[in-house]
């Protein structure tokens, strides 16, 4: 069975992981958010209890 021979597939696996680990992390780490997060107001909003029509 030729698919059990690890020689070509092991090199393909190692090469693809090498490409993945050298090219993708710098692209991900260089990502910038378009908008900076803003701080919301610290006051709490007043909530009212739900009035169920059948109670």
ZALO-750078 format. One record per residue: residue in three letters; x negated, y, z of N, C-alpha, C, O, CB in turn. Coordinates in pm, 1 decimal. Each point is the difference from the previous one (the first is absolute). Glycine has a CB too. Layout:
BEGIN
<r lumfi="ALA" n_x="X" n_y="Y" n_z="Z" ca_x="X" ca_y="Y" ca_z="Z" c_x="X" c_y="Y" c_z="Z" o_x="X" o_y="Y" o_z="Z" cb_x="X" cb_y="Y" cb_z="Z"/>
...
% end
This chain:
BEGIN
<r lumfi="UNK" n_x="-84.0" n_y="-118.4" n_z="0.0" ca_x="84.0" ca_y="118.4" ca_z="0.0" c_x="-88.5" c_y="124.7" c_z="0.0" o_x="-69.1" o_y="25.8" o_z="98.5" cb_x="253.2" cb_y="-150.7" cb_z="23.6"/>
<r lumfi="UNK" n_x="-183.3" n_y="200.2" n_z="-227.3" ca_x="-90.7" ca_y="115.2" ca_z="-7.0" c_x="39.6" c_y="115.0" c_z="92.1" o_x="-85.8" o_y="81.2" o_z="34.7" cb_x="39.7" cb_y="-145.7" cb_z="-268.0"/>
<r lumfi="UNK" n_x="172.4" n_y="74.6" n_z="274.3" ca_x="39.0" ca_y="111.7" ca_z="85.7" c_x="-56.3" c_y="-14.1" c_z="141.6" o_x="3.6" o_y="96.0" o_z="76.9" cb_x="204.4" cb_y="-71.0" cb_z="-212.9"/>
<r lumfi="UNK" n_x="-258.9" n_y="-141.0" n_z="171.3" ca_x="-58.2" ca_y="-18.8" ca_z="132.4" c_x="-146.7" c_y="39.0" c_z="4.1" o_x="-60.0" o_y="0.5" o_z="107.5" cb_x="222.5" cb_y="-183.1" cb_z="-67.8"/>
<r lumfi="UNK" n_x="-221.5" n_y="215.1" n_z="-152.9" ca_x="-138.1" ca_y="43.8" ca_z="-3.8" c_x="-6.1" c_y="145.2" c_z="50.2" o_x="53.9" o_y="88.7" o_z="-66.3" cb_x="-107.1" cb_y="-247.0" cb_z="-128.5"/>
<r lumfi="UNK" n_x="-10.2" n_y="185.0" n_z="308.8" ca_x="3.6" ca_y="134.9" ca_z="57.3" c_x="-97.6" c_y="98.2" c_z="-63.5" o_x="2.2" o_y="118.6" o_z="32.9" cb_x="67.5" cb_y="-224.4" cb_z="176.3"/>
<r lumfi="UNK" n_x="-154.3" n_y="59.3" n_z="-298.4" ca_x="-104.6" ca_y="87.5" ca_z="-52.3" c_x="54.5" c_y="125.8" c_z="-67.9" o_x="-39.4" o_y="109.0" o_z="41.6" cb_x="-100.3" cb_y="-311.2" cb_z="-71.2"/>
<r lumfi="UNK" n_x="227.2" n_y="196.4" n_z="-71.6" ca_x="42.8" ca_y="126.2" ca_z="-61.6" c_x="95.8" c_y="78.4" c_z="88.7" o_x="-5.3" o_y="123.0" o_z="1.5" cb_x="-24.5" cb_y="-228.8" cb_z="-224.1"/>
<r lumfi="UNK" n_x="116.3" n_y="38.5" n_z="295.9" ca_x="103.1" ca_y="70.0" ca_z="77.3" c_x="-58.0" c_y="68.0" c_z="123.0" o_x="48.9" o_y="104.6" o_z="42.5" cb_x="118.5" cb_y="-269.6" cb_z="-123.6"/>
<r lumfi="UNK" n_x="-270.0" n_y="106.8" n_z="137.4" ca_x="-62.5" ca_y="63.2" ca_z="116.1" c_x="-67.1" c_y="131.1" c_z="-39.6" o_x="9.7" o_y="98.8" o_z="72.8" cb_x="-45.1" cb_y="-324.7" cb_z="31.1"/>
<r lumfi="UNK" n_x="-31.9" n_y="227.8" n_z="-217.3" ca_x="-64.4" ca_y="123.6" ca_z="-45.0" c_x="104.0" c_y="105.7" c_z="-36.8" o_x="-19.8" o_y="118.5" o_z="26.9" cb_x="-175.8" cb_y="-252.3" cb_z="-110.5"/>
<r lumfi="UNK" n_x="305.3" n_y="91.9" n_z="23.0" ca_x="107.5" ca_y="95.2" ca_z="-32.6" c_x="58.2" c_y="57.1" c_z="128.2" o_x="25.4" o_y="120.2" o_z="7.8" cb_x="27.8" cb_y="-245.4" cb_z="-220.3"/>
<r lumfi="UNK" n_x="-31.8" n_y="42.3" n_z="311.8" ca_x="53.4" ca_y="46.0" ca_z="128.3" c_x="-95.9" c_y="97.2" c_z="67.1" o_x="42.2" o_y="105.8" o_z="46.8" cb_x="81.2" cb_y="-322.0" cb_z="-21.4"/>
<r lumfi="UNK" n_x="-249.7" n_y="182.5" n_z="-20.2" ca_x="-98.4" ca_y="87.0" ca_z="65.0" c_x="-15.4" c_y="132.4" c_z="-75.1" o_x="-10.6" o_y="105.4" o_z="62.6" cb_x="-109.8" cb_y="-309.0" cb_z="22.0"/>
<r lumfi="UNK" n_x="119.0" n_y="199.4" n_z="-216.4" ca_x="-14.7" ca_y="121.8" ca_z="-77.8" c_x="122.5" c_y="89.7" c_z="16.4" o_x="-13.7" o_y="121.6" o_z="13.9" cb_x="-131.1" cb_y="-244.8" cb_z="-178.1"/>
<r lumfi="UNK" n_x="264.5" n_y="64.3" n_z="162.6" ca_x="120.6" ca_y="81.8" ca_z="14.8" c_x="6.0" c_y="63.6" c_z="139.7" o_x="42.5" o_y="114.9" o_z="12.4" cb_x="77.8" cb_y="-264.1" cb_z="-177.4"/>
<r lumfi="UNK" n_x="-161.8" n_y="77.0" n_z="270.7" ca_x="-2.2" ca_y="58.6" ca_z="133.2" c_x="-106.8" c_y="107.5" c_z="11.7" o_x="19.2" o_y="99.6" o_z="69.7" cb_x="64.7" cb_y="-314.7" cb_z="23.1"/>
<r lumfi="UNK" n_x="-195.8" n_y="195.4" n_z="-160.5" ca_x="-104.2" ca_y="101.6" ca_z="2.4" c_x="50.2" c_y="128.4" c_z="-65.8" o_x="-24.1" o_y="109.3" o_z="51.4" cb_x="-153.2" cb_y="-288.7" cb_z="-56.4"/>
<r lumfi="UNK" n_x="245.9" n_y="167.2" n_z="-106.6" ca_x="56.5" ca_y="117.5" ca_z="-66.6" c_x="105.0" c_y="64.2" c_z="89.2" o_x="4.1" o_y="122.2" o_z="14.2" cb_x="-47.8" cb_y="-224.4" cb_z="-240.3"/>
<r lumfi="UNK" n_x="128.2" n_y="19.9" n_z="285.8" ca_x="105.7" ca_y="52.2" ca_z="87.4" c_x="-58.3" c_y="76.1" c_z="118.7" o_x="48.0" o_y="108.1" o_z="34.1" cb_x="99.0" cb_y="-298.5" cb_z="-102.8"/>
<r lumfi="UNK" n_x="-249.3" n_y="134.9" n_z="131.1" ca_x="-55.3" ca_y="62.2" ca_z="120.4" c_x="-90.1" c_y="119.3" c_z="-28.1" o_x="-27.0" o_y="78.3" o_z="91.1" cb_x="40.5" cb_y="-299.0" cb_z="14.7"/>
<r lumfi="UNK" n_x="-60.6" n_y="236.8" n_z="-228.7" ca_x="-84.4" ca_y="114.4" ca_z="-30.3" c_x="75.0" c_y="114.2" c_z="-65.5" o_x="-43.4" o_y="114.8" o_z="9.9" cb_x="-143.6" cb_y="-271.3" cb_z="-32.4"/>
<r lumfi="UNK" n_x="298.1" n_y="129.0" n_z="-44.2" ca_x="69.1" ca_y="105.8" ca_z="-73.2" c_x="125.8" c_y="50.7" c_z="69.0" o_x="29.7" o_y="119.2" o_z="-7.1" cb_x="-120.0" cb_y="-218.7" cb_z="-197.9"/>
<r lumfi="UNK" n_x="163.0" n_y="13.8" n_z="270.1" ca_x="129.2" ca_y="40.0" ca_z="55.2" c_x="-11.6" c_y="82.2" c_z="129.2" o_x="69.3" o_y="101.3" o_z="9.6" cb_x="25.5" cb_y="-306.3" cb_z="-112.7"/>
<r lumfi="UNK" n_x="-176.9" n_y="169.4" n_z="203.4" ca_x="-3.3" ca_y="79.3" ca_z="123.2" c_x="-35.0" c_y="146.9" c_z="-18.5" o_x="63.0" o_y="83.1" o_z="65.3" cb_x="-124.9" cb_y="-289.7" cb_z="46.6"/>
<r lumfi="UNK" n_x="-34.1" n_y="245.1" n_z="-196.3" ca_x="-22.8" ca_y="144.2" ca_z="-17.4" c_x="120.7" c_y="72.0" c_z="-60.6" o_x="26.0" o_y="115.5" o_z="33.6" cb_x="-268.5" cb_y="-164.8" cb_z="-61.1"/>
<r lumfi="UNK" n_x="315.7" n_y="-17.2" n_z="-60.5" ca_x="117.9" ca_y="62.0" ca_z="-59.1" c_x="109.0" c_y="19.2" c_z="105.6" o_x="69.3" o_y="101.7" o_z="0.2" cb_x="-125.5" cb_y="-206.2" cb_z="-222.7"/>
<r lumfi="UNK" n_x="70.9" n_y="8.0" n_z="311.0" ca_x="102.7" ca_y="10.0" ca_z="103.5" c_x="-39.9" c_y="105.1" c_z="103.7" o_x="84.1" o_y="77.7" o_z="45.0" cb_x="-21.6" cb_y="-320.0" cb_z="-80.8"/>
<r lumfi="UNK" n_x="-189.3" n_y="244.8" n_z="73.5" ca_x="-44.3" ca_y="95.4" ca_z="101.4" c_x="-3.3" c_y="143.0" c_z="-51.7" o_x="3.7" o_y="93.8" o_z="79.6" cb_x="-137.0" cb_y="-275.1" cb_z="22.6"/>
<r lumfi="UNK" n_x="126.4" n_y="200.1" n_z="-232.3" ca_x="-1.9" ca_y="134.7" ca_z="-57.0" c_x="139.6" c_y="56.0" c_z="-20.8" o_x="14.0" o_y="111.0" o_z="-51.3" cb_x="-228.0" cb_y="-167.3" cb_z="-59.2"/>
<r lumfi="UNK" n_x="316.8" n_y="-16.7" n_z="148.6" ca_x="137.8" ca_y="45.2" ca_z="-19.7" c_x="30.4" c_y="118.6" c_z="90.9" o_x="-31.0" o_y="-2.1" o_z="119.1" cb_x="100.0" cb_y="-231.4" cb_z="-183.1"/>
<r lumfi="UNK" n_x="-8.4" n_y="336.0" n_z="6.9" ca_x="41.6" ca_y="117.3" ca_z="76.1" c_x="151.6" c_y="11.3" c_z="-5.3" o_x="61.6" o_y="-23.4" o_z="-103.9" cb_x="-280.2" cb_y="141.1" cb_z="54.5"/>
<r lumfi="UNK" n_x="276.8" n_y="-82.2" n_z="161.0" ca_x="143.4" ca_y="21.1" ca_z="2.8" c_x="32.4" c_y="134.9" c_z="-62.6" o_x="-72.3" o_y="96.6" o_z="24.1" cb_x="93.9" cb_y="-239.6" cb_z="182.6"/>
<r lumfi="UNK" n_x="84.1" n_y="153.0" n_z="-285.9" ca_x="31.6" ca_y="128.2" ca_z="-62.9" c_x="46.0" c_y="105.2" c_z="100.9" o_x="-23.2" o_y="119.1" o_z="-20.9" cb_x="84.2" cb_y="-243.8" cb_z="-185.3"/>
<r lumfi="UNK" n_x="2.3" n_y="83.8" n_z="312.6" ca_x="49.2" ca_y="93.2" ca_z="101.2" c_x="-51.9" c_y="-41.3" c_z="136.6" o_x="6.3" o_y="-117.1" o_z="37.3" cb_x="200.2" cb_y="163.9" cb_z="-173.9"/>
<r lumfi="UNK" n_x="-257.0" n_y="48.4" n_z="209.4" ca_x="-43.6" ca_y="-28.9" ca_z="135.4" c_x="122.4" c_y="-14.2" c_z="90.2" o_x="97.0" o_y="74.0" o_z="-16.6" cb_x="-314.5" cb_y="51.0" cb_z="-21.1"/>
<r lumfi="UNK" n_x="215.1" n_y="-217.2" n_z="131.3" ca_x="114.1" ca_y="-14.7" ca_z="89.8" c_x="13.7" c_y="121.2" c_z="91.4" o_x="-99.8" o_y="54.6" o_z="47.1" cb_x="72.2" cb_y="-303.4" cb_z="-55.0"/>
<r lumfi="UNK" n_x="149.2" n_y="289.9" n_z="32.2" ca_x="25.0" ca_y="114.0" ca_z="86.7" c_x="57.9" c_y="-47.3" c_z="132.5" o_x="64.4" o_y="-104.7" o_z="7.2" cb_x="-27.5" cb_y="252.3" cb_z="-207.4"/>
<r lumfi="UNK" n_x="-60.2" n_y="-70.7" n_z="303.1" ca_x="51.2" ca_y="-32.5" ca_z="132.9" c_x="144.9" c_y="45.2" c_z="7.5" o_x="32.9" o_y="113.3" o_z="-35.2" cb_x="-263.6" cb_y="-91.4" cb_z="140.0"/>
<r lumfi="UNK" n_x="317.1" n_y="-111.9" n_z="-58.4" ca_x="140.6" ca_y="35.2" ca_z="13.6" c_x="22.0" c_y="71.9" c_z="132.1" o_x="-87.1" o_y="0.5" o_z="87.0" cb_x="154.4" cb_y="-197.8" cb_z="-228.5"/>
<r lumfi="UNK" n_x="49.1" n_y="257.7" n_z="155.4" ca_x="33.8" ca_y="69.5" ca_z="124.3" c_x="4.2" c_y="-99.1" c_z="115.5" o_x="39.5" o_y="-115.4" o_z="-16.1" cb_x="91.7" cb_y="287.8" cb_z="-112.5"/>
<r lumfi="UNK" n_x="-172.7" n_y="-124.8" n_z="244.8" ca_x="-3.0" ca_y="-88.9" ca_z="115.6" c_x="131.0" c_y="1.1" c_z="77.8" o_x="16.2" o_y="-77.3" o_z="94.5" cb_x="-260.8" cb_y="114.7" cb_z="-80.9"/>
<r lumfi="UNK" n_x="338.3" n_y="49.2" n_z="-52.0" ca_x="126.8" ca_y="2.9" ca_z="74.3" c_x="84.9" c_y="-120.7" c_z="-38.1" o_x="-4.5" o_y="-47.5" o_z="-113.5" cb_x="-2.8" cb_y="300.0" cb_z="123.9"/>
<r lumfi="UNK" n_x="83.3" n_y="-300.2" n_z="84.5" ca_x="84.9" ca_y="-115.9" ca_z="-23.9" c_x="135.5" c_y="47.7" c_z="-48.5" o_x="49.6" o_y="104.8" o_z="41.5" cb_x="-170.7" cb_y="-239.0" cb_z="134.7"/>
<r lumfi="UNK" n_x="178.4" n_y="57.5" n_z="-262.4" ca_x="132.4" ca_y="35.9" ca_z="-51.4" c_x="107.8" c_y="-56.4" c_z="91.5" o_x="-16.2" o_y="-106.4" o_z="59.7" cb_x="-72.4" cb_y="110.7" cb_z="-295.9"/>
<r lumfi="UNK" n_x="195.2" n_y="66.6" n_z="245.6" ca_x="111.1" ca_y="-42.6" ca_z="84.5" c_x="84.2" c_y="-102.1" c_z="-75.9" o_x="47.5" o_y="26.7" o_z="-110.4" cb_x="-45.0" cb_y="197.0" cb_z="230.0"/>
<r lumfi="UNK" n_x="15.0" n_y="-339.2" n_z="-59.7" ca_x="80.3" ca_y="-104.4" ca_z="-63.7" c_x="130.2" c_y="-15.5" c_z="76.2" o_x="4.9" o_y="18.6" o_z="121.6" cb_x="-212.0" cb_y="-137.9" cb_z="-203.4"/>
<r lumfi="UNK" n_x="311.0" n_y="85.4" n_z="10.0" ca_x="129.9" ca_y="-23.2" ca_z="63.8" c_x="36.0" c_y="-146.7" c_z="-16.4" o_x="-36.2" o_y="-61.4" o_z="-100.4" cb_x="111.4" cb_y="300.0" cb_z="55.6"/>
<r lumfi="UNK" n_x="-5.0" n_y="-295.7" n_z="140.9" ca_x="36.5" ca_y="-141.2" ca_z="-9.7" c_x="100.5" c_y="-21.8" c_z="-114.8" o_x="78.3" o_y="88.6" o_z="-34.2" cb_x="-119.1" cb_y="-116.5" cb_z="283.7"/>
<r lumfi="UNK" n_x="35.8" n_y="-89.1" n_z="-305.5" ca_x="90.0" ca_y="-34.4" ca_z="-108.3" c_x="138.5" c_y="-27.6" c_z="57.5" o_x="12.7" o_y="-73.9" o_z="97.7" cb_x="-203.9" cb_y="-20.6" cb_z="-234.5"/>
<r lumfi="UNK" n_x="291.4" n_y="150.9" n_z="79.4" ca_x="137.9" ca_y="-24.1" ca_z="47.2" c_x="64.1" c_y="-101.2" c_z="-94.4" o_x="30.3" o_y="29.4" o_z="-115.7" cb_x="-9.8" cb_y="206.2" cb_z="215.6"/>
<r lumfi="UNK" n_x="-1.3" n_y="-353.7" n_z="-47.0" ca_x="60.6" ca_y="-105.7" ca_z="-81.4" c_x="150.9" c_y="17.6" c_z="-1.2" o_x="58.2" o_y="25.0" o_z="105.5" cb_x="-247.2" cb_y="-183.3" cb_z="-50.7"/>
<r lumfi="UNK" n_x="254.0" n_y="146.5" n_z="-167.9" ca_x="144.2" ca_y="22.4" ca_z="-6.7" c_x="83.2" c_y="-105.2" c_z="70.9" o_x="115.3" o_y="27.1" o_z="33.6" cb_x="-156.4" cb_y="84.9" cb_z="-246.0"/>
<r lumfi="UNK" n_x="-11.8" n_y="-229.8" n_z="236.5" ca_x="80.9" ca_y="-105.3" ca_z="61.7" c_x="-21.7" c_y="-11.7" c_z="149.0" o_x="52.2" o_y="-93.0" o_z="61.4" cb_x="-60.1" cb_y="-26.7" cb_z="-274.7"/>
<r lumfi="UNK" n_x="-66.2" n_y="209.3" n_z="273.9" ca_x="-19.1" ca_y="-9.9" ca_z="144.6" c_x="78.9" c_y="106.6" c_z="72.2" o_x="-3.9" o_y="7.1" o_z="122.8" cb_x="-222.6" cb_y="-102.5" cb_z="-159.2"/>
% end
